Amino acid sequence: MFSGDVVFVIILAAIFLFIIALLLLLRRTISGYREGVEDAQKK
């Protein structure tokens, strides 16, 4: 059986990876949005 500490570390790692994935997704969305706005202004 896992000890409480191991489960806690696994949960922390999962949350950490989830936050990183969200930040990458947000950054990609924001940069794509900015490019779309710039394209609209050029036209």
ABEGO torsion letter per residue (X at the ends): XBBAAAAAAAAAAAAAAAAAAAAAAAAAAAAAAAAAAAAAAAX
